[in-house]
Amino acid sequence: MSFWSGVWDWFTSASSWEGNAGAIHRLGEHVAMSGASVLVAAAIALPLGIWLGHTGRGGTIAINASNVGRAIPSFAILVIAAQLWGIGWKPAFIALVSLAVPPMVTNAYVGLREVDADVRESARGMGMTGAQSLWRVELPVALPVVLAGVRTAAVQVVATATLAALVAWGGLGRFIVDGTAQRDFVQVFAGAVLVAALAIVTELALAGLQRLIVPAPLRRRDKERDKPFTGLAADPQPG
Amino acid sequence: MRWDWVTTHLDDIGSATREHVVFTVVATLIGLAISFPLALAARRWRWLATPVLSTTGILYTIPSLALFGLLTPWTGLSRTTAIIGLVTYTLLILIRNIVTGLDGVAPEVREAATAMGFGPLRRLLRIELPLAAPVIVAGVRIAVVTTIGLVTVTAYIGQGGLGRLILDGLTRDFRTPLVVGSVLSVALAVLADVGLAALQRRLTPWGDHGVRATQADHGVRATQAGG
């Protein structure tokens, strides 16, 4: 049996998809773990980043957070988390949350700081309080950049959740890790296809969601491909 | 931490570090060799920009473990697989920064160069590239730091530099190599970041210290640079 017909058989046989070790269950685990990590990370990072950006405090920390995050390999974070909290879902969850926080803090901060000082002053001049200006003027203007940070973090979390299979947790990475261990390259390839597809779908879905949320006149600010990588805002990062 | 393990394994640690550096340098150089022509082509023929950037963008989205997995039918668990994967992730960063860096050169400067008799090639080499250097080097810096992190994952396909120490510590449940591998990998990344940031400043003798300084000066006004 050739490799490619093996791959075909893998994708067309019910046993690959069903049961507790099947692709559907693994996909569910992967999505649930990623979603929970991103939500928890957002609950921590967004208020912090928005507050820092609104007040203009802690700039150096907020800006360099994602730069430091980049220097620490996500693989090392996972492995160290596994050392501290044992194996299973817990180290994976903690590692993914800690990966997702820096890009969201950085982008929330940068987004808020990028709001034109004149716009800010006009809001105050119209009699808005600091909180009103934040909610009704600064946040809507900063939204594209803040959401870009969430998207960057989410895509990176989905990617890194694959590596969580290395610390004995489930998710789609299991097919790649188990396949490599068993020298079953059909399974490795099939798992890789599923993981790649999930990451790309996540990226596209979040890009679409961002378009829906951001008001049309502000969309131009997030023309992704016009932006160089700077290391200052949260540039996307592979997992 | 078992320091006696460190002292008896200095050779292993040294060769793992060397391998890590070699992987990073080779991947970045190949990445540059591919990115430069693609970026120049995308600038010459504008319709090429969208397909080039979206293709490299999609490749960039693929998780590293999956990308290595997708390559195994062709190149197996080899060094080639590792290098192809690592190069792939540098492309989006480098191409985007080369394109935006060159786009940031003011049209008047370009016209002045043409008026002074510079041909397209000489104008590119003598005027446009030096002016775009801060943004391009910023891209190289990020590509290098990213690659240093990703090399650790290649341990999983039997390569990996310092990642081998990390994986070894994980499989044997032995903390020392794991900590040594992680710390050295972070140290390499920080060293590369600081070194390339210094290079970026050296390449900007007109005092506009590239992306970093420009943004600091304006209280981090925008993520755009060189424009």
Interface residues (C-beta under 8 A of the other chain):
Chain A: F3 W4 G56 G59 I63 N67 R70 A71 I72 P73 S74 F75 A76 V79 I80 A82 Q83 V110 R113 E114 V145 V155 V158 A159 T160 T162 L163 L166 V167 G173 I176 V177 G179 T180 F185 V188 F189 G191 A192 V193 V195 A196 A199 I200 E203 E224 R225 D226 K227 P228 F229 T230 G231 L232 A233 D235 P236 Q237 P238 G239
Chain B: A49 T50 L53 S54 G57 I58 Y60 T61 I62 P63 S64 L65 A66 L67 F68 G69 L70 T72 P73 L77 Y89 I93 R96 N97 T100 G101 V135 A138 G139 R141 I142 A143 V145 T146 I148 G149 L150 T152 V153 A155 Y156 I157 G163 I166 L167 G169 L170 R175 L178 V179 G181 S182 S185 V186 A189 V190 D193 V211 R212 Q215 G219 V220 R221 A222 T223 Q224 A225 G226
